[in-house]
Amino acid sequence: MANTLIAPSLLAADFANIEKEVNMLNQSEADFIHLDVMDGVFVPNISFGLPIISAVKKHAKKALDVHLMIVEPDKYIADFKKAGADWISVHYEACPHLHRSIQNIKSHNCKAGVVLNPHTPVELLDNILPELDYVLLMSVNPGFGGQKFIPQVIEKVRKLKTMCDDKNPACHIEVDGGVNAVNAVELVRAGADMLVAGSFVFNSENPTKVISDLKNISADSYVA
């Protein structure tokens, strides 16, 4: 089985030393740099936007996984691509014309994903799933880092994995929110193959080791 894909979330990084943090990720086993864009409307927080992503892109050697927690994301897809986004995900809850949004992302040569909030059933993706490169399941309510993992998401991963096996086996299942060494094993066993980790990585004494440990989690890993 291939190693789990790891996308450390820059939201938990030290923004006073952002170049240093990005260089640390460059030298780590991380597969992506996850960037949470919040507008203060769709979620009750404001994070960062295009200038920060452009700045990160100048130093990043990893693909940029951009998670848009914003209203009307279609207006900005071209701008985020220009800023350096490689993978772009939009919220099911924010896109009334979801198929159009996915096609918009793909037209800019980015991998296209849909994000589901914790309360949103995976079954709602049944018709759009064949079009997706990945699905991002939120395991906390979006808007703030450092929240506690919602364990019910593990069952959502299982359901989504069954759907993907049937309709789109190449679709990645990404999980974001409160991920740590213990629940990461459960998530991978359930079918997740991409993990976002913010505070767990950046607040640790040895972030590169934490990334490596997460990277090497498999369904056979031991849970303490």
TAUR-V23156 format. One record per backbone hydrogen bond with DSSP energy under -1.0 kcal/mol. NH is the residue of the N-H (numbers start at 1). CO is the residue of the C=O. Records with the same first field share a line. If there is no record, write none. Layout:
NH = CO ; CO
//
This chain:
4 = 215
5 = 193
7 = 195
9 = 197
10 = 34
12 = 9
13 = 10
17 = 14
21 = 17
22 = 18
23 = 19
24 = 20
25 = 21
26 = 22
27 = 23
31 = 6
32 = 6
33 = 63
34 = 8
35 = 65
37 = 67
39 = 69
40 = 45
45 = 43
47 = 38
53 = 49
54 = 50
55 = 51
56 = 52
57 = 53
58 = 54
59 = 56
60 = 56
65 = 33
66 = 87
67 = 35
68 = 89
69 = 37
75 = 72
76 = 73
80 = 76
81 = 77
82 = 78
83 = 79
84 = 80
85 = 80
86 = 64
87 = 64
88 = 111
89 = 66
90 = 113
92 = 115
94 = 91
95 = 92
101 = 97
102 = 98
103 = 99
104 = 100
105 = 101
106 = 102
107 = 103
108 = 105
109 = 106
110 = 105
111 = 86
113 = 88
114 = 134
115 = 90
116 = 136
120 = 117
124 = 121
125 = 122
126 = 123
129 = 125
131 = 128
132 = 129
133 = 112
134 = 112
135 = 172
136 = 114
137 = 174
138 = 116
139 = 176
150 = 139
153 = 150
154 = 151
156 = 152
157 = 153
158 = 154
159 = 155
160 = 156
161 = 157
162 = 158
163 = 159
164 = 160
165 = 161
166 = 162
167 = 163
168 = 164
171 = 168
172 = 133
174 = 135
175 = 194
176 = 137
184 = 180
186 = 182
187 = 183
188 = 184
189 = 185
190 = 186
192 = 187
193 = 173
194 = 173
195 = 5
196 = 175
202 = 198
203 = 199
204 = 201
210 = 206
211 = 207
212 = 208
213 = 209
214 = 210
215 = 211
216 = 212
217 = 214
221 = 218
//
